[in-house]
Amino acid sequence: MSKQSGASGFEELAKESLLYPQEQPALLKNKENHLVIGIPKELATFENRVPITPDAVAVLVANGHEVIVEAGAGDAAHFSDREYSEAGAQIEYSREKVFEANFVLKVEPPTFEELELMKPHHTLVSALPMAKLTAEYIQAVNQKRLTCFAFEFIEDKTGNMPVVRAMSEIAGSTVLLIASEYLNTMNEGRGIILGGITGVPPTKVVIIGAGTVAEYAARAALGLGAEVKIFDNNIYKLRRLKYALGQHVYTSTLNTLLLREALSEADVAIGAVRAQEGRPPCIVTEDMVRAMKPNSVIIDVSIDQGGVFETSELRTHRKPVFKKYDVIHYCVPNIASRVAHTSSIALSNIFTPWILEIGESGGVEKMMQRNPWFMKGAYAFRGKLTNAGVAKKLGMQYSDISLLLAGL
């Protein structure tokens, strides 16, 4: 064999070897930092999101954590068990074993039955919809002495709320698609196109609120050629929004007469006010809704906190709309679940760095002690309610979590 052919043979052999399964060096787990992360399958009706994607699982496992995923947890968001398994997750068919993990990560809050499966002093991270929250639920959490975080409350180092921001971007981009769906004749809407064409007046969209949902809804509406009016009592937010949109839009404070007039001419009205504590104020009265055009559309994005329209009633994706005073109401809290794959990736991109930092900090308690922005997300800690807004809504007593942590 010539020298050249021998080199070629070794080259081919090397290429073939790359096709064989490769062993990955085992990582030493630091017992103090090691988390067992449980990802249960969501049981809530039409909750299709999953908080961690297979790509994120690979990162967490590579950093010494263990991830237990309930079989089928990612199916609705189009992430298969095989993808999770290949990323290093343990696929578990027993819900009990998933909830035994010391760090349970969900989208919707656990049911009372699921809370019973959790072990005392373990950690839960999930949403906490204020509109459905009860004192009995908080009592059940505290009886288990769990440390619980509502991901809507968790801030980042700059004081923003990344989960709220991400889900608001998705909701704002999606509401105009929903409005278009219910404006069409087949759904007994006004039979108009969302936007405008030559010779036809543009669709009129009223947005109440000037936050992230409003920004992305306004972008979508303006892109379609609609006429947009935005109402909010925060002048700074209105200025920021006009600057962010980069084009002229009508803005106003929440002047009752101007709002009533705008709603009476609107084809679509979007409620996008987020309260800092408790529920948002009821801004649009029943009389204002009664004066709206027949078959116009209301989308109350704030319904998860109670809603800003007096006529709003909580609905699900199974029966998302109802009519009152001949106005179509869409009042579904988890709008982002309509686009579950995108929403799941967005959630995973936020949760993964948090979990890695918890591991590097030496556990959840140390993470809170070092990072006040993360501590703000806690609403229960070892048998105590620790969130003032939740306590005010439910008429309960609460404890200052910074004092509880100082005593550790």
N, C-alpha and C positions, 0 to 999 in steps of 0.2 A: 504493500500500500504506500502510495506517495505521501509526502509530508502534507501536501495540500489537501488530499482526500481524507487523511486522518483528522486534520483540523475541522474539515467540513462535517465529519461524522460526529465529533464531540459537540459541534455547534448544534446539530440536529437533536442530539440526545438532550442537550441543555434546554432546547425549546420544548421538547416533549415533556420534560420534567415539570415545566411550569403548569401543565394541564392537570397534574395530579393534586389531590387535596394537600394543602400545606398545613403543617402543625404550627400553631401560634404559641409563642412562649407564655407559660402561665404567669399571671401577675400575683404578687404577694399582697394579700388583703390586710389593710390595717384595721384591726378589730374595732378601734375607736371610731374610725371614719366610715366603716362599711355600712351601707344601707341595703336593706331588703325592700325593694320597691314593688308594691302590688298594684296591678292595673286591672280592675274588675271590668266586666262587660256592663255597659249601661242598661238599666232596666226601664228608665223613664221613657214614656211614649215619644217616639220620634226624636230621641236624642241620639244622633248619629256620629257625634264626634268622639275621638279618642285622644287623651292628653299627650301621649308619647308615640312617636313614629318608630318604625324599625331602624332607621338611620340613627336616631337618638339612642335607642337601646344599645347599638354597637358602641357608641361613645361612652355610655354609662358603664357597660360591662368592661370595656378597655381600661376604665379608671377604677376598677375593683369593686363595683357595686353589683348586686344581684337583682335581676328584674324578673318578676313572675307575672305573666300575662294570662288572664282567663281566656280559654278557647273561644274564639269568635269575637273578641273584644274590638277588633279593628275591622270586622267585615263590612259594616255599614259605611265606613269611610274608605273602603277599598284598600285595606292593608291586611294581608292574609296571615294566618297562623304560621305558614311556612316562612314568610318574610321575617316575622319576629323570631322564629326559631333559628334561622340562619344568621340572624344578627346577634344571637347569644342569649335570648330570653328563654325562660322555662315556661312551656305552655302547660297550663293547669286546668283540669276539668272540674275541680272542686272549688266552689266559691269560698268555702271555709278556709282553705289554705291560702287563697289570694288575700283575704282580709286579715289573716294572721301576720302579714308582712308588717314590719315596724314603721313603714312609710307608705300609706295608701294614697294614691293619686287618682282622682276621678274628675269628671266634668260636672255632673249633677250631684247634689249632696246625697249621701247614703240614706236609704230608708231606715225605719226603726229596726227592721229585721237585720239589715246589713250592719247597723251600729252594734247589735248584739254579738256579731261575729268578730268584732275588733277586740284587741287586747288592751288592757289599761296601760296608760302612759305612752301609747303609740301615737303616731302623727297622721293627721288627715289633711289633705289639701283638696279642695273642691270649690265649686260655686256656692253662693249662699243667696238665692233669690229672696229679696226682702218682702215681695208681695205675698209669698206663700209661707213665710217663716212664722213659727209658733213658739210659745214659751215651752211647750211640752218637748219640742225638738231640742232646745237648748238644755233642758233638764236631763234629757236622755244622754246628750253628749257629755255633760258634766258628771253624770253618774258613772260613766266609764273612765273619767279622769283623763280624757284625751287632750292632746294639743291640736287645735284645729285652726286652719287658715282658710279664709275666703279669698280666692285669687283676685276678686274684684277690688279688694282692699289693699293688696300688696303693691307697694310703690317701688320705683327703682332709685338709683342714687341721685337722680336729678329731681325727684319729687313727682314724677309722672307715674301713671298707672298703666304698665305695659299691656296687661291682658285686656283691660277695658279699652285701651287705644286700638289694639289689634282687632278685637271683636267689633268695635265701633266702625272701624274702616270697612270691615266686611259687611256689616249691617247697612251702613250708609250706601255702599256700592250696590247692595242687593235690593233696597227698598224701591228703587225706581223700576226695577224689573218686575217686582210684585205689583206696583201701581199700574204698570202697563198691562199686566195680566188681567187685572180686575176692571180696567177701564174699557176693555174690548167688549164688543156686543155679545159674544158667546157666553160671557160671564155676567150678563145683564148690567154691564157698565154703561157709561155714557156713549160708548161707541166712537171714541176719539183716539187719535194717535198721540203718544206722549212725546211732545216736541212741537214741531210746526213745519208746514210745507208752504210753497209759494202760493200766495193768495188766501191762505187760511190762517186765522189768528193762532198764536202759539198757545200751548197748554199752560195753565197758570198753577204754579206750585208754591204753597206756603209751608215754610219750615219754622217750627217753634223750637228755639234752641240754637246756639252758635258754637257747639263743640265739634268733636270729630265726626259724629254721625252726620251732622248738618253739613260739614265741609264736603264729605264724600258724596252725600246725596245731592248737594248743590252742583258739584262737578259733573255728576252724571246727568242731571237735569239740564244744565247749561250746554253740555255737549250734545244733547238731543235737540236743542233749540227752544227749550221751555222758558217761560218768564218766571223768575224766582224772587220771592219775597221772604226775608229772614227776620224773625223777631226774637229778641233776647234783652234782658235788663242789664247785661254786662257790656258796657260800651267797649271795654278793652277787647273782649271776645269778638264783638262785631267788627272792630277795626282789623284785628288779626285775620279774621275770616275774609274780609274784602281784599286784604293784601295777599293772602294765600291763594285765593281764587284767581287773582290777576286780571279781573275784569269787573265792570260795574254791575252790582246787584243792589236791589232795594233792601235797605236795612232799617229797622226801627226798634225802639224800646217797646215793651209790652203795654202799649197804649190800647185800652179796651176798645175804644171807638175805631181806631185804625185796624186793629186785629179783626174785629167783627166785620168790617167792610171787606178786608182782604179775604177772609174765609167765605164770605157770601159769593165771591167771584171765583173762588178756587176750584180747580178740578181735582187736585190732590193736596191733602194736608198731612204733614208729617210731624209727630210729636217726638222731640229728641232732646228733652231736658233731663239732665242727670243731677240728682240731689247729692250734696256732700254728706249729709246725714239724714237718716230716715227716708221718707218718700218725697218725690217732687211735688210742688204745688199743683193743684187742679187749676189750670189756666183757661181752658176752653169750656165754657159753661154749656149746659144742655140747650139753652136758648140760642147760642151761637151755632151749635150743630144743626138745630132745627131750621135755621136760616140758610144753610148751605144748599147748593144745587142738588137736585135729585140724581142719584146714582154717582155722585162724586165719591172719592175714596179717602178714608182716614187710615193712616198707618201709625199706630202708637208704639214707637220703639221703646218708650219708657214704661211699658206695661209691666216689665219685670220688677219695677219699683212701685207700681201702683197706677201709673198712667197720668197723662196731663189733660186728657179729655174726660169730662164728667160722664160721658156715655160709654166709656171703654169698659169692656169686660174681658177677663182672661180667657184665651182660647188656645188650642193646640194645632199642630200641623194637620191633624186629621180633619178638623172642622175649623179652619182658620178665620172665617169671616162670618159676620152677621150684619143685618140691616137694622138701623134705627133711624126714624124720621127720614126713611128712604135714602140714607147715606150708608155706603158700604164701609164697615169697620174691620180692619185687620189688626188683631191684638194678640200676637204670638210672641212670647218672650225670647225664645232661642232662635232668632232669625238666622244666625250664623250656621245653624245645623242644616239648613237647606243646601249649603255648599260644604259638606262635612270634610272632604279631603283637604281643601284649602284651609279650612278652619283648624283642622288637626295639625297641619304642618306649622301654622302660626302659633298655636299653643305650645307645641313641642319645642319650637325655637326659643320660647321664653322660659319654659320649665327646666329644660336641660341645663343651662348655665346655673340656675338657682340650685339644682340638686348637686351639681359638681361643687359649688361653693359651700354648700352645707357639709359635704364630705371633707373638704379641705379645712373647714372651720372646726371640725371635730364634733359635729352633731347639731341638731336643730336649736337647742338652747344657746349654745355658743354662737351660732349664726345670728340669733336674735340679739344677743348681748353686744356683738360687734357691729351689727347693722340695724340701726333704728328704722330704716326704710322697710326692711323685711319684717321687723317686729310689728309694724302697723297692720299687717295682714292677719294677725292672730285675733280670733274672737273668743277662744276658749283655751284655758291653760290649767291642766291638772285640777279640774273640778270647779274652776271659776270662770264666769263670763267676763271678758276683758275688753269688749268693744262698747264705747259710749253710745253710738248710734243704734246698735241692736238693743241695748238696754233701754234706751228711751222709747223705741218703738214698742217693745214688749212690756214696758213698765216693770223692769227687773233691776236689781242691784248689780253693779259691776265693780271689778277690781282693776287697779292700775297695773298693767303687766310689767312695766319697768321696775316697780317695787317688788313684784313677785320674783322676777329674775334676779334682782339684787340680793334676795334672800337665799339663793342657791349656793 
